């Protein structure tokens, strides 16, 4: 698992993939972190209709943010976002994927 953790660390450190951000727990202190943005579109089935929506998802390293919660704030560049919904960890328990909404 160390090799996988090292690979994750390299991806987050890569300037073409990872970005600097600030994580602020609800009512807490600012913590500088690296994030990997996933701005994929989501298609949701609702009855016979299919709804398209833009989503903003990011990955956070568990070593930097051990326990994110809905309502915590992420600042990326000039944008501010709040975590919505429950964060999900990957199979190796190294990365959180969180859904964001504008703050």
MARGU-841171 format. One record per residue (C-alpha): z, x, y; residue in one letter. Coordinates in steps of 0.001 Angstrom, whole numbers, padded with zeros to 6 digits, always signed. Layout:
<pts>
ZXYA ...
</pts>
This chain:
<pts>
+000000+000000+000000X +000444+002976+002340X -003322+003497+002408X -003823-000118+003435X -001154+000149+006145X -002837+003317+007444X -006204+001537+007539X -004683-001381+009479X -003132+001092+011914X -006505+002775+012430X -008216-000560+013111X -005640-001586+015710X -005830+001869+017352X -009652+001828+017546X -010652+001171+021194X -013654-000882+020026X -011522-003252+017952X -007929-003237+019217X -006796-004123+022718X -003634-003509+024681X -001538-006601+025265X +001990-007640+026131X +004095-009830+023840X +006933-011802+025400X +009235-013749+023100X +010313-017109+024528X +012866-016068+027146X +012721-012439+026009X +011640-008990+027046X +008049-007733+027431X +006851-005542+024558X +003552-003617+024711X +001474-004277+021568X -002029-003797+020221X -003990-006891+019175X -007262-007602+017438X -008986-010623+018958X -010733-013249+016845X -012496-015714+019073X -014192-017728+016398X -015323-021313+016787X -013720-023882+014536X -015431-026859+012946X -013084-029615+011858X -014048-032629+009778X -012712-035928+011089X -013906-038789+008929X -017713-038651+009008X -017748-036598+012206X -017577-032839+012617X -015802-031589+015713X -016538-028183+017239X -013937-026359+019292X -013457-022880+020669X -010442-021118+019288X -008563-018041+020344X -006870-016241+017514X -005448-012773+017448X -003933-010476+014879X -000596-008768+015571X +000997-006021+013507X +004232-007082+011832X +005703-003677+012737X +005284-004505+016455X +006093-008235+016335X +008314-008953+013330X +008877-012665+013984X +006511-014467+016396X +007183-018119+017203X +005286-020994+018794X +005787-020831+022554X +005943-017029+022712X +003610-015542+025330X +000787-013023+024913X -000860-011394+027925X -004250-009784+027325X -005791-008262+030428X -005586-010900+033146X -005266-013765+030634X -002009-015362+029564X -001665-017360+026350X +001017-019164+024372X +001286-019109+020598X +000660-022547+019163X +001332-023566+015601X +002997-021404+012993X +001888-017767+012701X +000486-016775+009299X +000972-013389+007622X -001674-011707+005525X -001259-011128+001817X +000056-007597+002304X +002536-008822+004956X +001268-006331+007534X -000529-008590+010019X +000239-011918+011704X -002640-014198+012682X -001700-016504+015549X -003524-019303+017341X -003321-019173+021111X -003797-021613+023958X -004032-020789+027651X -000640-020587+029377X 
</pts>
